[in-house]
């Protein structure tokens, strides 16, 4: 029972944190000083079989000197499966996730980490 309550509380905290302010989970820097950031806008239990979470992602683009230039008004849906085989699904295409890599290279790996790896304090 304690494990169930703890799991429920962590889910509520995760959802409320994502709703309060989007969590930037991936940032890409390009040679022309463009910076693209992907943020987790919402995160809740997936209704789609075989996945743990249904998430919404936002995108913003900016320049280092000029600040944010563009903020995509759309929210992009993805599904995340935390257990093996770990994967992220976007528009019906399942992408395997490298759970042991340090992160930073692939946005899908970073999304999986943001959703599935609960920080320990």
HUFEN-V762717 format. One record per residue. N is the residue number from 1. OMEGA is omega in whole degrees, 0 to 359 (none if undefined). D_FIRST is the distance of its C-alpha to the first C-alpha in Angstrom with 2 decimals. Layout:
# HUFEN-V762717
<<N	OMEGA	D_FIRST> <N	OMEGA	D_FIRST>>
This chain:
# HUFEN-V762717
<<1	179	0.00> <2	180	3.82> <3	179	5.42> <4	180	5.11> <5	179	6.34> <6	178	8.64> <7	179	9.89> <8	180	10.63> <9	179	12.34> <10	178	14.31> <11	179	15.45> <12	179	16.66> <13	179	18.41> <14	181	20.00> <15	181	21.25> <16	177	22.60> <17	180	24.33> <18	181	25.92> <19	184	27.08> <20	180	28.56> <21	181	30.81> <22	179	31.21> <23	176	30.20> <24	182	33.15> <25	180	31.90> <26	177	35.31> <27	178	38.85> <28	179	42.01> <29	182	45.38> <30	185	48.63> <31	181	52.19> <32	181	53.49> <33	174	51.07> <34	177	48.84> <35	178	45.14> <36	180	42.60> <37	175	39.02> <38	184	36.07> <39	176	33.25> <40	183	29.79> <41	177	30.11> <42	187	26.92> <43	177	23.86> <44	182	21.44> <45	183	19.63> <46	173	22.46> <47	181	23.64> <48	181	25.87> <49	177	24.76> <50	179	24.46> <51	181	23.56> <52	186	20.52> <53	173	22.28> <54	185	25.24> <55	172	27.15> <56	184	30.39> <57	173	32.81> <58	182	35.84> <59	173	38.94> <60	182	41.41> <61	179	44.63> <62	174	46.79> <63	182	49.48> <64	183	49.21> <65	189	52.10> <66	183	51.70> <67	182	47.98> <68	180	46.13> <69	185	48.58> <70	174	46.47> <71	182	43.04> <72	181	42.16> <73	181	41.39> <74	175	39.43> <75	187	35.77> <76	186	35.22> <77	174	32.30> <78	176	30.60> <79	184	27.64> <80	173	25.68> <81	185	23.99> <82	184	22.13> <83	181	21.85> <84	355	25.00> <85	180	27.42> <86	181	26.75> <87	174	28.91> <88	180	29.94> <89	179	31.65> <90	180	34.37> <91	176	36.60> <92	178	35.59> <93	180	36.36> <94	178	33.67> <95	177	34.22> <96	182	32.76> <97	176	31.20> <98	186	32.23> <99	183	29.00> <100	180	30.87> <101	183	33.74> <102	179	34.00> <103	177	34.10> <104	182	36.67> <105	185	38.88> <106	184	37.07> <107	181	35.34> <108	175	33.01> <109	181	31.75> <110	175	31.34> <111	179	29.49> <112	179	27.01> <113	182	26.52> <114	184	26.10> <115	190	23.39> <116	183	21.57> <117	181	21.97> <118	178	19.81> <119	178	21.88> <120	181	20.75> <121	none	22.07>>
